[in-house]
């Protein structure tokens, strides 16, 4: 009986595959020019919003799919944050190494005086 429930829940969200495709296309970095990529993202966002707006009156129809949708959106965001953190850590490490090199030079100068 649970398989019937699951399949009926999927039937209520008829645009499920399209929504997941749109989310995937939004999270992909492609080789298109920035202007072309922006236009494609705008079109995808408009279509995604049009689909989701249909469910405003009965949002519970989306409930079984929300976790998967959010997960698909979070993965690229997590990768971006991770890359930013690594870049920031690398910059701070370089600054620390440069500062340590300056301190040694200052100490050497004091020793020579």
Secondary structure as UniProt FT lines:
FT   HELIX           2..12
FT   TURN            14..15
FT   HELIX           16..27
FT   HELIX           34..53
FT   TURN            54..55
FT   TURN            57..58
FT   HELIX           59..62
FT   HELIX           63..112
//
